[in-house]
Amino acid sequence: MKKYIFNNTIVWLFGSVLIALASCSQDNQGAMYIPENNEAVFIVKSAEYLFTPTDPQEFAITVKRSSSIGAAEVPVTNDIASGEFTIPATVSFTDGSLESTLKITFDQEKLEAGKRNVIHLSLPESNISTYQTDMVVTITRDYSWEFYAHGSYYWGLFGAAGNTDIYRCVEAPENYRIMGPMTEGYNLQFAVAEDGSVSFPELNSYGGYEFTTGYNHPSYGMVYQEYYPEDAEFDVDSKKITFYVYSYVGAGGFGYFNDVYTWE
């Protein structure tokens, strides 16, 4: 089953034909900025597409512009030099439309299972600083997975637990996946070495693995967690995995917690 994960960012004042910007002139009078019809922006800063052989071999990205007057072609650049992906050099807008779609297509047979293909996309810079003109897209051909155990995931943030399953990778048995530890469809994947140490696909500058939980806080929006591999342990004898995580939202952090997964 295909899986999408989007990381949202704030996009300002789309749909407005006129956008007032504070500007300075010699007489200190305010100026009205009239946007061009080819000033375009991504609505999210990052997205992931995890697909299986039966899923579409394409990924669609929504692009918006600040003026719907007239048709326009906006150039799109990327950092993929190989022939594994086909990415249009432009995104087209029809007259009267504020929104368009950029489609990345690929041949799944050319993609290695489990390999994360990271694509950096860029639109032309704009005079409006709040424009999101850069986006990172990650496309991955999924492994095959088999059931490993039924268990319970304890969230330190909430002080509560929920039942969920853990799966093991067929092609690379050191890889495991806890199914939706907080929200269905948002699965936590990691690798386990023979000594029980845990590693994650990639780490940020703080040494943590950034995980989108899928849970929207009623006041602060999407909740994220950073998992720290040096403080994680897979104990097969006691049937327990311990994680040390930092829970946060866009507005700030909730703090550090211990999460625990146990199975029967």
C-alpha positions, -999 to 999 in steps of 0.1 A, spaced: 0 0 0 14 34 -9 21 58 18 24 96 18 39 118 44 38 155 41 56 181 62 36 213 60 49 248 60 31 282 60 21 297 27 9 333 28 -19 351 10 -25 329 -20 -55 338 -41 -49 375 -37 -44 395 -68 -29 423 -48 -5 418 -19 4 448 2 40 449 12 56 475 34 83 492 14 104 522 16 107 549 -9 123 583 -8 91 599 3 84 570 29 51 562 12 37 527 12 37 508 -21 12 482 -34 29 451 -48 12 435 -78 24 399 -81 34 384 -114 14 354 -126 45 332 -127 54 336 -90 49 300 -78 53 282 -45 52 247 -31 25 242 -4 47 218 16 85 218 23 89 180 21 70 148 12 77 111 11 62 85 -12 66 48 -1 52 25 -28 46 -11 -35 46 -28 -70 8 -23 -73 10 14 -66 12 42 -92 46 49 -106 43 86 -102 41 112 -75 21 144 -78 31 177 -62 8 207 -59 22 240 -69 4 273 -64 9 308 -77 -1 343 -64 -20 356 -95 -45 336 -117 -44 362 -145 -32 346 -178 -14 313 -186 22 308 -173 51 284 -174 73 283 -143 107 266 -145 115 238 -121 150 226 -113 161 194 -96 193 177 -85 186 142 -101 211 135 -129 202 98 -135 174 85 -157 155 68 -129 131 97 -126 114 119 -151 108 154 -138 92 182 -160 114 212 -165 84 235 -161 50 236 -143 21 250 -164 -8 272 -152 -39 278 -172 -56 312 -173 -78 316 -143 -60 289 -122 -41 294 -90 -30 258 -88 -12 232 -109 4 198 -105 40 187 -111 42 149 -116 74 129 -110 73 96 -129 96 66 -126 101 30 -136 98 10 -104 120 -19 -118 149 5 -119 146 14 -82 163 -7 -55 140 -19 -27 145 0 5 167 28 -10 155 63 -3 157 85 -34 159 121 -23 150 147 -48 155 185 -42 132 207 -62 134 244 -67 112 272 -81 125 306 -90 130 329 -60 104 355 -54 104 390 -40 80 378 -13 102 362 15 75 339 28 74 319 -5 83 282 -1 104 278 -33 123 247 -23 110 212 -16 125 178 -8 107 147 -21 118 112 -10 106 82 -31 112 47 -19 103 13 -33 91 -7 -3 105 -40 9 84 -71 15 73 -75 51 62 -104 73 44 -104 106 68 -107 136 48 -102 167 17 -85 183 26 -60 210 20 -27 227 36 7 222 39 30 252 40 68 245 59 87 271 44 119 259 9 107 268 16 83 295 -5 57 277 -1 27 255 -18 12 224 -18 -22 207 0 -26 174 20 -51 154 57 -52 145 69 -66 111 102 -78 99 117 -73 64 120 -104 42 148 -91 20 168 -75 48 158 -92 81 177 -67 102 150 -41 94 118 -39 115 87 -18 112 63 -9 141 29 -3 125 15 31 133 29 36 168 8 67 172 -14 69 141 -23 43 115 -3 46 83 27 63 99 50 34 105 83 35 124 111 17 106 146 9 121 174 -16 119 187 -39 146 223 -51 149 233 -84 165 242 -67 197 207 -52 200 217 -17 190 192 3 169 198 25 139 175 46 118 175 56 81 190 90 86 198 115 113 196 152 116 223 176 129 212 168 165 217 131 160 180 123 160 158 105 135 128 128 126 96 109 126 62 123 116 37 107 140 5 115 121 -11 128 152 -25 164 151 -24 181 184 -58 200 188 -40 233 195 -5 230 179 -9 208 148 12 179 137 33 162 164 69 150 155 94 129 174 131 126 173 144 91 180 180 89 193 198 56 183 225 57 210 197 55 236 176 28 219 179 -9 226 162 -40 211 162 -68 238 149 -100 221 151 -120 254 128 -97 273 108 -89 241 112 -52 246 124 -22 226 133 10 244 134 44 227 145 78 239 126 105 220 121 142 219 85 152 211 77 185 195 54 206 172 61 235 149 57 260 178 81 242 201 89 211 221 71 190 247 104 175 261 122 142 262 105 109 270 110 72 271 89 52 247 87 14 250 74 -13 227 68 -48 242 54 -79 225 40 -113 234 
